[in-house]
């Protein structure tokens, strides 16, 4: 809801496998994923984006203590600890290079 209210178009999926299927067939500006997903974890989705050289930014969300290390290992563009929603919006705008943009998040 936060991203939709901020003007972003959001594609919401229920599992890592569904996200992977979307990534394989459609194009997005941003992959915003939690680390722990049912099935394929978020770091694996980000690694897929990197391996396939998909033209999108990636953010890993997690409250794990070692979230930054996990994000570095999978080469995420950003890491977000689920605390401050305004911080998340600022990170998305920074990665997409705009103040307010309509972007698609998966």
C-alpha positions in Angstrom: 0.0 0.0 0.0 2.9 2.4 0.8 4.4 2.1 -2.7 1.0 2.3 -4.4 0.2 5.5 -2.4 3.6 6.9 -3.4 2.7 6.5 -7.1 4.5 3.2 -7.9 2.8 0.4 -9.8 3.3 -2.8 -7.8 3.1 -6.4 -8.7 2.6 -8.5 -5.6 3.2 -12.3 -5.6 2.9 -14.9 -2.9 6.1 -16.9 -3.3 9.6 -16.9 -4.6 8.6 -19.3 -7.4 5.9 -16.9 -8.6 8.3 -14.0 -8.5 10.8 -16.0 -10.5 8.1 -16.8 -13.1 7.3 -13.1 -13.4 11.0 -12.1 -13.7 11.4 -14.7 -16.5 8.6 -13.3 -18.6 8.1 -9.6 -17.8 10.3 -6.6 -17.3 10.4 -4.4 -14.2 12.4 -1.4 -13.0 12.8 -2.7 -9.4 12.8 -5.9 -7.5 11.9 -5.3 -3.9 11.9 -8.6 -2.0 12.0 -9.9 1.5 14.8 -12.3 2.3 12.5 -15.0 3.7 9.9 -16.0 1.1 8.0 -19.2 0.7 10.1 -21.4 -1.6 12.9 -19.4 -3.2 14.4 -16.8 -0.9 14.8 -13.2 -1.9 18.6 -13.4 -2.2 18.2 -16.1 -4.8 15.8 -13.9 -6.8 18.4 -11.1 -6.7 21.1 -13.5 -7.8 18.9 -14.6 -10.7 18.5 -10.9 -11.7 22.3 -10.5 -11.6 23.1 -13.7 -13.5 20.6 -12.9 -16.2 21.8 -9.3 -16.3 18.2 -8.0 -16.1 18.1 -4.2 -16.3 16.5 -3.5 -12.9 17.5 -2.3 -9.5 17.2 -4.7 -6.5 16.5 -4.2 -2.8 16.6 -6.9 -0.2 14.4 -6.4 2.9 15.1 -8.2 6.1 15.3 -7.7 9.8 18.1 -10.3 10.1 21.1 -9.0 11.9 23.3 -10.0 8.9 21.0 -8.6 6.3 23.7 -6.3 4.9 26.0 -9.2 4.4 23.3 -11.2 2.7 22.6 -8.3 0.4 26.3 -7.9 -0.5 26.6 -11.6 -1.2 23.8 -11.6 -3.7 24.9 -8.2 -5.1 21.7 -6.3 -4.2 21.7 -2.6 -5.1 20.2 -1.8 -1.7 19.3 -3.3 1.7 16.4 -2.2 3.8 15.7 -3.1 7.4 12.0 -3.1 7.8 11.8 -0.1 10.2 11.2 3.2 8.5 8.8 3.4 5.5 10.0 6.9 4.5 13.6 5.5 4.3 12.4 2.8 1.9 10.8 5.4 -0.4 14.0 7.4 -0.3 16.1 4.4 -1.2 13.8 3.5 -4.1 13.9 7.0 -5.5 17.7 7.1 -5.1 18.2 3.8 -7.0 15.8 4.8 -9.8 17.4 8.2 -10.0 14.2 10.2 -9.5 12.4 12.0 -6.8 9.0 10.5 -7.6 8.6 8.0 -10.3 6.1 5.4 -11.4 8.1 2.2 -11.1 7.1 -1.4 -11.0 8.2 -3.4 -8.0 7.9 -7.1 -7.7 
